[in-house]
Amino acid sequence: MRKLSLIGLLFCCAFSVKAQQNLVLNGSFELNSALDCWATVDNKVEYESTILNSYYFGDDYTTTLFKLPCFACSPPVLWGGQAKHGDWALILIGQDKTVVLPPPTGIIHLIKQGKISLSLDAPLLNTKRYKLSFWIKDPPPEPICITAKNNYVNVGISNYEDSLGRHLITSNYGDTEWQEYTYVFETQNAEEYITVTVGVNGMIDYSVFIDNFVLTETEEPLSVGIDEISQQEKTLLKIVDILGKESNPNATGLLFYIYSDGTVEKKIIIE
């Protein structure tokens, strides 16, 4: 009888462990072929040959893989703090800026956005409820040669590696400490990817560390579909001129006022 009880207990424990298995195959970016602690992946081919079970569908030059802490810049600086899980974390970068080119092109508006997808070990089941968790943080301000600033991410689930699919949650703006976000949902389309895009919406040279994406089955209540970022108070982040250089309210000409909620106000200041 005692042996039978022990077998039953072991069976229950094994079932519990299996139920909590992370369905994201490389959610902490530990499975990669990077040779140095700072691996800039400049395009889709380079990204997908460096990071396993993950795909890139954003613009070029908007993703960097870091082994934290990392010796970066010249002279070397130990930078970035610790990864949330394991050794590696990923930076997604968003750029939204005005560029002045020689005539006849003139002024153009460029938007570059980092977008990735993470493979799941199997399609999601329509009869199950799932809990997604992930972590973000603002890259630290030093060293000077790294200009990345805090931003937010949009996370979804998709049937395709190159599409955001169904939006789940938008994070708040990052802080220098890791912040966890969770979202409980049900699915109807047997999705196969977690998707992540960095927020842009008028932000210039902004970016965010992401790490430790975990998806498990759960019986917890469904999350309310509210974008976290919309709850923040709107504050002025910076003022830039038409060339994208930081300015001040006393300057003249065309100025862009960039706010924390992603909005941009254009003002023409005349003496």
Backbone as CSV, one residue per row, in Angstrom:
resi,resn,N_x,N_y,N_z,CA_x,CA_y,CA_z,C_x,C_y,C_z
1,MET,0.828,-1.202,0.000,0.000,0.000,0.000,0.865,1.257,0.000
2,ARG,1.948,1.186,0.826,2.846,2.330,0.886,3.522,2.540,-0.465
3,LYS,3.918,1.423,-1.134,4.554,1.538,-2.445,3.584,2.130,-3.465
4,LEU,2.341,1.740,-3.417,1.333,2.260,-4.335,1.140,3.749,-4.125
5,SER,1.114,4.190,-2.879,0.959,5.620,-2.580,2.136,6.406,-3.108
6,LEU,3.347,5.843,-2.951,4.540,6.529,-3.440,4.513,6.667,-4.949
7,ILE,4.084,5.603,-5.632,3.978,5.666,-7.091,2.979,6.730,-7.511
8,GLY,1.845,6.799,-6.792,0.846,7.813,-7.107,1.379,9.213,-6.900
9,LEU,2.156,9.405,-5.836,2.724,10.719,-5.548,3.707,11.131,-6.628
10,LEU,4.560,10.187,-7.039,5.518,10.486,-8.096,4.818,10.824,-9.402
11,PHE,3.736,10.119,-9.685,2.968,10.390,-10.908,2.393,11.804,-10.876
12,CYS,1.847,12.194,-9.719,1.262,13.532,-9.584,2.328,14.600,-9.744
13,CYS,3.499,14.363,-9.145,4.582,15.344,-9.251,5.049,15.488,-10.689
14,ALA,5.200,14.359,-11.383,5.635,14.399,-12.772,4.631,15.140,-13.635
15,PHE,3.347,14.925,-13.375,2.306,15.617,-14.128,2.366,17.119,-13.870
16,SER,2.597,17.503,-12.608,2.661,18.917,-12.261,3.820,19.602,-12.954
17,VAL,4.998,18.945,-12.980,6.157,19.513,-13.632,5.901,19.683,-15.121
18,LYS,5.296,18.686,-15.734,5.009,18.745,-17.160,4.053,19.882,-17.476
19,ALA,3.058,20.104,-16.623,2.078,21.158,-16.867,2.705,22.540,-16.825
20,GLN,3.819,22.689,-16.080,4.477,23.977,-15.952,5.626,24.170,-16.936
21,GLN,5.758,23.275,-17.882,6.825,23.372,-18.865,6.682,24.649,-19.689
22,ASN,7.805,25.343,-19.895,7.802,26.536,-20.730,7.640,26.146,-22.194
23,LEU,6.605,26.670,-22.845,6.329,26.336,-24.233,7.162,27.154,-25.217
24,VAL,7.849,28.207,-24.728,8.712,29.019,-25.589,10.076,28.342,-25.669
25,LEU,10.518,28.045,-26.881,11.723,27.218,-27.044,13.014,27.940,-26.659
26,ASN,13.090,29.233,-26.912,14.327,29.972,-26.604,13.974,31.355,-26.049
27,GLY,13.158,31.353,-24.994,12.640,32.608,-24.466,13.648,33.467,-23.744
28,SER,14.812,32.909,-23.398,15.860,33.695,-22.743,17.080,33.894,-23.647
29,PHE,16.972,33.497,-24.904,18.000,33.742,-25.920,19.335,33.064,-25.589
30,GLU,19.288,32.032,-24.750,20.520,31.342,-24.364,21.049,30.462,-25.499
31,LEU,20.169,29.988,-26.367,20.578,29.142,-27.487,20.989,30.027,-28.651
32,ASN,22.284,30.295,-28.753,22.758,31.182,-29.813,24.191,30.819,-30.174
33,SER,24.650,31.365,-31.284,26.007,31.084,-31.775,26.908,32.302,-31.667
34,ALA,26.552,33.276,-30.827,27.353,34.488,-30.686,28.731,34.157,-30.113
35,LEU,29.758,34.804,-30.656,31.134,34.552,-30.221,31.604,35.574,-29.194
36,ASP,31.019,36.759,-29.211,31.407,37.811,-28.275,30.203,38.203,-27.439
37,CYS,30.450,39.002,-26.398,29.343,39.390,-25.522,28.425,40.413,-26.163
38,TRP,28.877,41.052,-27.227,28.079,42.075,-27.888,27.924,41.654,-29.343
39,ALA,26.792,41.079,-29.705,26.575,40.547,-31.043,25.500,41.367,-31.742
40,THR,25.928,42.328,-32.560,24.973,43.116,-33.333,24.509,42.301,-34.533
41,VAL,23.221,42.056,-34.595,22.659,41.287,-35.704,21.906,42.262,-36.613
42,ASP,22.519,42.557,-37.764,22.098,43.686,-38.580,20.955,43.390,-39.541
43,ASN,20.576,42.149,-39.711,19.525,41.847,-40.672,18.914,40.493,-40.334
44,LYS,17.887,40.133,-41.079,17.123,38.909,-40.809,17.996,37.654,-40.891
45,VAL,18.815,37.555,-41.924,19.641,36.356,-42.107,20.622,36.219,-40.954
46,GLU,21.266,37.305,-40.579,22.252,37.264,-39.495,21.593,36.953,-38.159
47,TYR,20.412,37.534,-37.930,19.701,37.272,-36.684,19.346,35.791,-36.561
48,GLU,18.748,35.231,-37.590,18.246,33.860,-37.511,19.353,32.817,-37.543
49,SER,20.548,33.200,-38.014,21.677,32.282,-37.941,22.387,32.384,-36.595
50,THR,22.087,33.430,-35.825,22.721,33.636,-34.519,21.852,33.130,-33.378
51,ILE,20.549,33.383,-33.426,19.641,33.044,-32.326,18.700,31.933,-32.784
52,LEU,18.738,30.803,-32.122,17.933,29.659,-32.538,16.466,29.832,-32.138
53,ASN,15.578,29.220,-32.944,14.137,29.188,-32.646,13.542,30.587,-32.494
54,SER,14.120,31.544,-33.196,13.610,32.909,-33.170,13.752,33.504,-34.564
55,TYR,12.851,34.412,-34.911,12.816,34.976,-36.256,12.710,36.493,-36.178
56,TYR,13.228,37.150,-37.201,13.288,38.611,-37.224,12.502,39.138,-38.420
57,PHE,11.576,40.061,-38.162,10.817,40.639,-39.280,10.733,42.158,-39.187
58,GLY,11.697,42.759,-38.483,11.748,44.215,-38.377,12.696,44.816,-39.395
59,ASP,13.056,46.079,-39.162,13.977,46.783,-40.043,15.423,46.472,-39.654
60,ASP,16.353,46.680,-40.585,17.755,46.398,-40.317,18.310,47.306,-39.226
61,TYR,19.361,46.849,-38.568,20.100,47.612,-37.559,19.237,47.960,-36.343
62,THR,18.361,47.082,-35.950,17.503,47.398,-34.812,17.459,46.281,-33.776
63,THR,18.497,45.445,-33.709,18.542,44.376,-32.726,19.989,44.087,-32.330
64,THR,20.229,43.872,-31.040,21.556,43.501,-30.559,21.417,42.483,-29.433
65,LEU,22.213,41.415,-29.500,22.232,40.381,-28.473,23.404,40.648,-27.532
66,PHE,23.132,40.666,-26.226,24.168,40.951,-25.238,24.314,39.794,-24.263
67,LYS,25.572,39.432,-23.948,25.877,38.569,-22.814,26.232,39.495,-21.662
68,LEU,25.372,39.540,-20.648,25.512,40.542,-19.594,26.189,39.975,-18.355
69,PRO,27.000,40.804,-17.662,27.459,42.131,-18.103,28.446,42.003,-19.260
70,CYS,28.590,43.073,-20.030,29.369,43.021,-21.258,30.422,44.125,-21.262
71,PHE,31.627,43.807,-21.722,32.641,44.834,-21.944,32.357,45.480,-23.293
72,ALA,31.896,46.705,-23.259,31.507,47.395,-24.481,32.305,48.682,-24.625
73,CYS,32.404,49.164,-25.849,32.999,50.458,-26.185,34.520,50.445,-26.064
74,SER,35.103,51.590,-26.336,36.551,51.771,-26.257,36.845,53.117,-25.598
75,PRO,37.500,53.133,-24.424,38.022,51.977,-23.680,36.877,51.114,-23.134
76,PRO,37.166,49.827,-22.849,36.101,48.913,-22.428,35.423,49.346,-21.132
77,VAL,34.108,49.197,-21.102,33.307,49.493,-19.925,32.422,48.285,-19.646
78,LEU,32.396,47.820,-18.391,31.520,46.711,-18.022,30.104,47.252,-17.919
79,TRP,29.244,46.842,-18.839,27.978,47.543,-19.047,26.803,46.574,-19.080
80,GLY,25.639,47.068,-18.695,24.384,46.367,-18.950,23.761,45.679,-17.769
81,GLY,24.512,45.494,-16.655,23.939,44.769,-15.531,23.845,43.283,-15.828
82,GLN,22.933,42.593,-15.159,22.758,41.156,-15.324,21.548,40.844,-16.200
83,ALA,21.637,39.769,-16.962,20.449,39.265,-17.653,19.444,38.786,-16.606
84,LYS,18.170,38.786,-16.955,17.167,38.327,-15.989,17.248,36.824,-15.792
85,HIS,17.527,36.096,-16.859,17.633,34.637,-16.770,18.801,34.187,-17.635
86,GLY,19.699,33.413,-17.083,20.859,32.984,-17.842,21.846,34.114,-18.033
87,ASP,22.523,34.097,-19.175,23.573,35.077,-19.455,23.190,36.111,-20.498
88,TRP,22.189,35.808,-21.318,21.935,36.626,-22.505,20.616,37.377,-22.398
89,ALA,20.582,38.561,-23.007,19.353,39.341,-23.165,19.420,40.034,-24.517
90,LEU,18.274,40.456,-25.013,18.184,41.055,-26.343,17.712,42.495,-26.235
91,ILE,18.310,43.367,-27.039,17.829,44.748,-27.152,17.058,44.890,-28.462
92,LEU,15.829,45.373,-28.371,15.070,45.787,-29.559,15.118,47.311,-29.627
93,ILE,15.342,47.842,-30.822,15.521,49.280,-31.001,14.445,49.824,-31.929
94,GLY,13.924,50.996,-31.595,12.985,51.698,-32.463,13.505,53.080,-32.775
95,GLN,13.445,53.465,-34.034,13.883,54.791,-34.444,12.784,55.451,-35.261
96,ASP,12.472,56.684,-34.905,11.469,57.462,-35.625,12.025,58.867,-35.727
97,LYS,12.509,59.245,-36.903,13.197,60.531,-37.001,13.018,61.164,-38.373
98,THR,13.227,62.467,-38.395,13.172,63.232,-39.628,14.590,63.407,-40.166
99,VAL,14.771,63.133,-41.446,16.074,63.248,-42.083,15.974,64.214,-43.249
100,VAL,16.955,65.111,-43.355,16.997,66.068,-44.464,18.027,65.605,-45.483
101,LEU,17.572,65.299,-46.696,18.443,64.866,-47.778,18.545,65.967,-48.831
102,PRO,19.603,65.920,-49.646,19.773,66.951,-50.686,18.603,66.976,-51.654
103,PRO,18.309,68.128,-52.266,17.249,68.219,-53.277,17.534,67.228,-54.397
104,PRO,16.517,66.687,-55.048,15.100,67.048,-54.873,14.382,66.251,-53.788
105,THR,15.094,65.367,-53.063,14.422,64.520,-52.069,13.869,65.337,-50.916
106,GLY,14.714,66.171,-50.317,14.261,67.031,-49.220,14.052,66.270,-47.924
107,ILE,13.035,66.663,-47.171,12.765,66.106,-45.847,12.001,64.788,-45.981
108,ILE,12.500,63.743,-45.311,11.788,62.472,-45.278,11.670,61.995,-43.836
109,HIS,10.690,61.163,-43.598,10.441,60.629,-42.254,10.747,59.146,-42.266
110,LEU,11.699,58.723,-41.434,12.117,57.331,-41.397,11.652,56.670,-40.102
111,ILE,11.064,55.497,-40.218,10.698,54.708,-39.049,11.390,53.356,-39.171
112,LYS,12.179,53.017,-38.152,12.789,51.689,-38.081,12.323,51.036,-36.800
113,GLN,11.956,49.778,-36.898,11.357,49.109,-35.741,11.855,47.677,-35.634
114,GLY,12.308,47.316,-34.428,12.711,45.949,-34.162,11.499,45.060,-33.919
115,LYS,11.430,43.910,-34.600,10.312,42.976,-34.462,10.859,41.559,-34.504
116,ILE,10.487,40.740,-33.500,10.927,39.349,-33.494,9.751,38.433,-33.182
117,SER,9.941,37.156,-33.488,8.991,36.127,-33.049,9.776,34.986,-32.418
118,LEU,9.154,34.318,-31.455,9.761,33.217,-30.731,8.930,31.956,-30.962
119,SER,9.575,30.889,-31.388,8.852,29.652,-31.690,8.364,28.966,-30.424
120,LEU,7.177,28.348,-30.516,6.653,27.502,-29.449,6.930,26.043,-29.802
121,ASP,6.943,25.184,-28.788,7.270,23.784,-29.068,6.124,23.023,-29.714
122,ALA,4.921,23.641,-29.725,3.766,23.039,-30.398,2.694,24.119,-30.535
123,PRO,1.781,23.983,-31.500,0.689,24.952,-31.604,-0.144,24.980,-30.320
124,LEU,-0.659,26.168,-29.959,-1.494,26.292,-28.771,-2.821,25.567,-28.979
125,LEU,-3.380,25.063,-27.898,-4.629,24.312,-27.960,-5.808,25.221,-27.632
126,ASN,-6.858,25.112,-28.433,-8.023,25.974,-28.241,-8.750,25.690,-26.931
127,THR,-8.518,24.533,-26.361,-9.224,24.149,-25.133,-8.456,24.560,-23.871
128,LYS,-7.285,25.194,-24.033,-6.437,25.515,-22.895,-6.378,27.020,-22.638
129,ARG,-6.018,27.358,-21.406,-5.750,28.739,-21.013,-4.252,28.857,-20.740
130,TYR,-3.642,29.971,-21.143,-2.192,30.110,-21.051,-1.816,31.387,-20.298
131,LYS,-0.661,31.308,-19.625,-0.103,32.468,-18.928,1.251,32.803,-19.538
132,LEU,1.370,34.030,-20.021,2.624,34.521,-20.587,3.276,35.472,-19.597
133,SER,4.572,35.315,-19.376,5.329,36.285,-18.580,6.605,36.645,-19.318
134,PHE,7.070,37.869,-19.130,8.324,38.313,-19.739,8.862,39.485,-18.927
135,TRP,10.119,39.847,-19.175,10.789,40.906,-18.420,11.379,41.940,-19.379
136,ILE,11.330,43.208,-18.976,11.981,44.269,-19.746,12.737,45.182,-18.788
137,LYS,13.706,45.913,-19.327,14.346,46.979,-18.553,14.993,47.981,-19.490
138,ASP,15.206,49.173,-18.962,15.869,50.250,-19.675,17.369,50.001,-19.663
139,PRO,18.046,50.017,-20.810,19.506,49.925,-20.783,20.093,51.069,-19.972
140,PRO,21.143,50.823,-19.192,21.730,51.882,-18.375,22.317,52.985,-19.250
141,PRO,22.463,54.203,-18.727,22.882,55.344,-19.540,24.330,55.302,-19.996
142,GLU,25.192,54.575,-19.264,26.588,54.519,-19.668,26.831,53.225,-20.435
143,PRO,27.837,53.145,-21.280,28.770,54.198,-21.635,28.204,55.131,-22.702
144,ILE,28.957,56.205,-22.960,28.463,57.231,-23.891,28.265,56.666,-25.288
145,CYS,29.069,55.670,-25.666,28.993,55.182,-27.050,27.713,54.392,-27.316
146,ILE,26.947,54.039,-26.287,25.668,53.350,-26.480,24.547,54.336,-26.173
147,THR,23.748,54.669,-27.181,22.743,55.714,-27.039,21.345,55.162,-26.776
148,ALA,21.247,53.861,-26.496,19.934,53.250,-26.293,19.226,53.856,-25.091
149,LYS,17.932,54.106,-25.234,17.125,54.670,-24.161,15.900,53.799,-23.941
150,ASN,15.164,54.108,-22.866,14.052,53.224,-22.516,12.891,53.340,-23.494
151,ASN,12.178,52.256,-23.638,11.005,52.224,-24.490,10.069,51.150,-23.961
152,TYR,9.068,50.779,-24.737,8.119,49.752,-24.330,8.011,48.715,-25.432
153,VAL,7.377,47.591,-25.122,7.204,46.547,-26.121,5.740,46.159,-26.235
154,ASN,5.374,45.734,-27.436,4.070,45.153,-27.709,4.271,43.652,-27.902
155,VAL,3.479,42.840,-27.223,3.635,41.394,-27.294,2.333,40.765,-27.772
156,GLY,2.448,39.792,-28.676,1.265,39.127,-29.198,1.518,37.648,-29.444
157,ILE,0.523,36.979,-30.003,0.645,35.588,-30.440,0.227,35.535,-31.905
158,SER,0.874,34.665,-32.673,0.645,34.677,-34.111,0.778,33.282,-34.699
159,ASN,0.116,33.077,-35.836,0.294,31.859,-36.616,1.462,31.983,-37.583
160,TYR,2.037,33.186,-37.683,3.089,33.431,-38.661,4.292,34.059,-37.974
161,GLU,5.477,33.706,-38.435,6.699,34.209,-37.822,6.967,35.671,-38.151
162,ASP,6.291,36.231,-39.164,6.570,37.591,-39.607,5.380,38.527,-39.443
163,SER,4.536,38.259,-38.443,3.379,39.106,-38.194,3.090,39.153,-36.704
164,LEU,2.759,40.341,-36.178,2.461,40.470,-34.748,1.286,39.597,-34.354
165,GLY,0.328,39.396,-35.249,-0.834,38.577,-34.940,-1.768,39.263,-33.968
166,ARG,-2.277,38.526,-33.005,-3.212,39.062,-32.019,-2.441,39.736,-30.883
167,HIS,-2.679,41.007,-30.700,-2.004,41.765,-29.644,-2.497,41.312,-28.273
168,LEU,-1.564,41.092,-27.337,-1.914,40.704,-25.980,-1.711,41.842,-24.991
169,ILE,-0.507,42.417,-24.947,-0.185,43.377,-23.908,0.885,44.345,-24.396
170,THR,0.781,45.595,-23.956,1.812,46.604,-24.157,2.377,46.974,-22.794
171,SER,3.668,46.901,-22.646,4.295,47.171,-21.354,4.340,48.668,-21.067
172,ASN,4.648,49.019,-19.826,5.015,50.386,-19.498,6.399,50.681,-20.052
173,TYR,6.813,51.957,-19.960,8.176,52.294,-20.320,9.143,51.608,-19.363
174,GLY,10.313,51.255,-19.871,11.276,50.520,-19.070,11.876,51.343,-17.943
175,ASP,12.429,50.647,-16.957,13.195,51.233,-15.874,14.547,50.539,-15.861
176,THR,15.502,51.054,-15.093,16.830,50.442,-15.073,16.848,49.119,-14.321
177,GLU,15.758,48.787,-13.617,15.610,47.480,-12.987,14.649,46.627,-13.820
178,TRP,14.887,45.329,-13.849,14.017,44.430,-14.588,12.584,44.489,-14.040
179,GLN,11.604,44.547,-14.943,10.194,44.543,-14.580,9.507,43.366,-15.272
180,GLU,8.667,42.657,-14.521,7.958,41.513,-15.079,6.542,41.907,-15.487
181,TYR,6.090,41.357,-16.611,4.716,41.536,-17.076,4.117,40.157,-17.322
182,THR,2.852,40.010,-16.987,2.166,38.729,-17.196,0.823,38.977,-17.879
183,TYR,0.370,37.979,-18.613,-0.918,38.081,-19.297,-1.491,36.681,-19.463
184,VAL,-2.746,36.503,-19.030,-3.437,35.217,-19.135,-4.487,35.327,-20.239
185,PHE,-4.490,34.344,-21.140,-5.374,34.438,-22.303,-5.818,33.053,-22.748
186,GLU,-6.837,33.047,-23.595,-7.269,31.843,-24.302,-7.064,32.079,-25.793
187,THR,-6.930,31.003,-26.533,-6.683,31.142,-27.961,-7.712,30.357,-28.760
188,GLN,-7.926,30.790,-30.002,-8.858,30.104,-30.885,-8.217,29.674,-32.196
189,ASN,-6.949,30.024,-32.399,-6.357,29.825,-33.719,-5.099,28.960,-33.725
190,ALA,-4.816,28.248,-32.645,-3.658,27.340,-32.582,-2.373,28.048,-33.002
191,GLU,-2.109,29.204,-32.387,-0.924,29.988,-32.732,0.363,29.239,-32.404
192,GLU,1.441,29.608,-33.114,2.721,28.907,-32.980,3.872,29.828,-32.590
193,TYR,3.620,31.135,-32.431,4.697,32.076,-32.138,4.262,33.111,-31.110
194,ILE,5.199,33.482,-30.224,5.086,34.696,-29.434,5.785,35.790,-30.238
195,THR,5.163,36.944,-30.378,5.743,38.017,-31.178,6.001,39.237,-30.304
196,VAL,7.060,39.971,-30.626,7.459,41.140,-29.838,7.891,42.255,-30.784
197,THR,7.325,43.441,-30.600,7.774,44.616,-31.342,8.059,45.733,-30.354
198,VAL,9.068,46.542,-30.665,9.404,47.664,-29.789,8.513,48.848,-30.151
199,GLY,8.112,49.637,-29.135,7.272,50.802,-29.401,8.043,51.886,-30.116
200,VAL,7.390,52.580,-31.017,8.012,53.707,-31.726,7.199,54.964,-31.439
201,ASN,6.139,55.206,-32.194,5.215,56.314,-31.931,5.910,57.638,-31.657
202,GLY,6.826,58.019,-32.521,7.466,59.314,-32.364,8.727,59.299,-31.540
203,MET,9.113,58.158,-30.972,10.306,58.109,-30.154,11.565,58.057,-31.033
204,ILE,12.616,58.718,-30.587,13.844,58.797,-31.375,14.944,58.015,-30.681
205,ASP,15.520,57.037,-31.392,16.621,56.230,-30.859,16.285,55.648,-29.498
206,TYR,15.180,54.994,-29.406,14.750,54.371,-28.151,14.852,52.866,-28.248
207,SER,15.058,52.221,-27.094,15.205,50.770,-27.130,14.956,50.177,-25.756
208,VAL,14.907,48.835,-25.702,14.589,48.172,-24.446,15.210,46.784,-24.426
209,PHE,15.741,46.380,-23.247,16.161,45.005,-23.033,14.925,44.125,-22.841
210,ILE,14.936,42.930,-23.429,13.880,41.945,-23.191,14.528,40.619,-22.825
211,ASP,13.842,39.829,-21.980,14.426,38.561,-21.546,13.357,37.680,-20.903
212,ASN,13.644,36.381,-20.867,12.894,35.387,-20.093,11.398,35.353,-20.421
213,PHE,11.085,35.021,-21.666,9.702,34.821,-22.083,9.284,33.397,-21.704
214,VAL,8.236,33.296,-20.898,7.763,32.002,-20.412,6.264,31.887,-20.693
215,LEU,5.863,30.779,-21.302,4.448,30.519,-21.582,4.095,29.149,-21.016
216,THR,3.110,29.104,-20.125,2.692,27.851,-19.501,1.177,27.747,-19.503
217,GLU,0.672,26.520,-19.379,-0.758,26.327,-19.186,-1.143,26.776,-17.778
218,THR,-2.362,27.276,-17.631,-2.790,27.776,-16.329,-4.302,27.672,-16.198
219,GLU,-4.772,27.835,-14.980,-6.204,27.947,-14.716,-6.516,29.297,-14.062
220,GLU,-5.581,30.214,-14.102,-5.786,31.540,-13.518,-6.825,32.323,-14.327
221,PRO,-7.434,33.353,-13.715,-8.429,34.172,-14.434,-7.801,34.884,-15.622
222,LEU,-8.611,35.143,-16.640,-8.132,35.862,-17.818,-7.747,37.291,-17.459
223,SER,-6.721,37.804,-18.131,-6.313,39.195,-17.931,-7.274,40.126,-18.650
224,VAL,-7.391,41.337,-18.117,-8.196,42.373,-18.762,-7.351,42.996,-19.857
225,GLY,-7.900,43.145,-21.043,-7.120,43.634,-22.176,-6.923,45.127,-22.160
226,ILE,-6.080,45.599,-21.269,-5.795,47.026,-21.149,-4.324,47.251,-21.438
227,ASP,-4.007,48.194,-22.313,-2.623,48.557,-22.555,-2.092,49.300,-21.345
228,GLU,-1.040,48.758,-20.721,-0.499,49.360,-19.513,0.010,50.767,-19.765
229,ILE,0.556,51.009,-20.933,1.205,52.280,-21.186,0.215,53.438,-21.186
230,SER,-1.055,53.151,-21.499,-2.046,54.218,-21.573,-2.397,54.786,-20.210
231,GLN,-1.996,54.093,-19.143,-2.334,54.543,-17.811,-1.332,55.548,-17.256
232,GLN,-0.227,55.803,-17.975,0.790,56.675,-17.473,0.445,58.137,-17.723
233,GLU,0.956,59.006,-16.859,0.779,60.439,-17.047,1.672,60.908,-18.188
234,LYS,1.150,61.790,-19.022,1.895,62.299,-20.167,2.907,63.333,-19.711
235,THR,4.183,63.116,-20.043,5.224,64.071,-19.687,6.089,64.348,-20.912
236,LEU,6.689,65.533,-20.941,7.570,65.909,-22.038,8.919,65.232,-21.875
237,LEU,9.358,64.465,-22.895,10.640,63.772,-22.836,11.772,64.615,-23.403
238,LYS,11.536,65.207,-24.559,12.586,66.025,-25.170,11.996,66.893,-26.272
239,ILE,12.790,67.861,-26.701,12.459,68.729,-27.829,13.579,68.591,-28.844
240,VAL,13.244,68.331,-30.103,14.257,68.198,-31.140,13.918,69.109,-32.301
241,ASP,14.970,69.479,-33.071,14.746,70.300,-34.250,14.522,69.419,-35.467
242,ILE,14.461,70.019,-36.633,14.133,69.289,-37.855,15.218,68.295,-38.244
243,LEU,16.441,68.481,-37.695,17.543,67.559,-37.974,17.607,66.415,-36.968
244,GLY,16.677,66.419,-35.996,16.680,65.375,-34.987,17.592,65.660,-33.810
245,LYS,18.179,66.871,-33.733,19.057,67.237,-32.625,18.237,67.819,-31.485
246,GLU,18.660,67.520,-30.249,17.945,68.054,-29.090,18.025,69.571,-29.066
247,SER,16.914,70.199,-28.691,16.826,71.646,-28.669,16.215,72.078,-27.347
248,ASN,15.852,73.349,-27.228,15.222,73.869,-26.019,14.056,74.759,-26.412
249,PRO,13.146,75.058,-25.482,11.942,75.821,-25.825,12.218,77.228,-26.324
250,ASN,13.423,77.750,-26.086,13.749,79.112,-26.507,14.275,79.181,-27.935
251,ALA,14.486,78.029,-28.559,14.985,78.016,-29.930,13.883,78.440,-30.900
252,THR,14.283,78.822,-32.106,13.323,79.230,-33.134,13.307,78.212,-34.265
253,GLY,12.255,78.286,-35.094,12.117,77.362,-36.202,11.131,76.249,-35.892
254,LEU,11.209,75.174,-36.681,10.312,74.036,-36.501,10.867,73.113,-35.417
255,LEU,10.073,72.896,-34.366,10.492,72.043,-33.258,9.485,70.915,-33.056
256,PHE,9.971,69.761,-32.591,9.128,68.606,-32.313,9.172,68.328,-30.808
257,TYR,8.003,68.388,-30.143,7.882,68.099,-28.718,7.457,66.639,-28.571
258,ILE,8.307,65.825,-27.958,8.079,64.385,-27.853,7.670,64.044,-26.432
259,TYR,6.522,63.357,-26.271,5.958,63.076,-24.960,6.041,61.587,-24.633
260,SER,5.882,61.268,-23.342,6.048,59.903,-22.850,4.970,58.949,-23.347
261,ASP,3.820,59.475,-23.781,2.760,58.586,-24.271,2.898,58.279,-25.757
262,GLY,4.012,58.740,-26.369,4.247,58.451,-27.773,3.788,59.533,-28.728
263,THR,3.127,60.576,-28.245,2.648,61.640,-29.115,3.753,62.635,-29.411
264,VAL,3.638,63.295,-30.563,4.601,64.310,-30.988,3.838,65.549,-31.418
265,GLU,4.202,66.703,-30.866,3.609,67.983,-31.260,4.628,68.782,-32.077
266,LYS,4.172,69.295,-33.199,5.033,70.136,-34.034,4.702,71.611,-33.764
267,LYS,5.732,72.401,-33.492,5.540,73.831,-33.220,6.532,74.630,-34.048
268,ILE,6.052,75.718,-34.627,6.911,76.650,-35.345,7.095,77.878,-34.468
269,ILE,8.324,78.126,-34.012,8.633,79.228,-33.107,9.248,80.347,-33.919
270,ILE,8.632,81.522,-33.872,9.120,82.694,-34.613,9.531,83.768,-33.617
271,GLU,10.678,84.386,-33.872,11.137,85.451,-32.974,10.176,86.646,-33.021
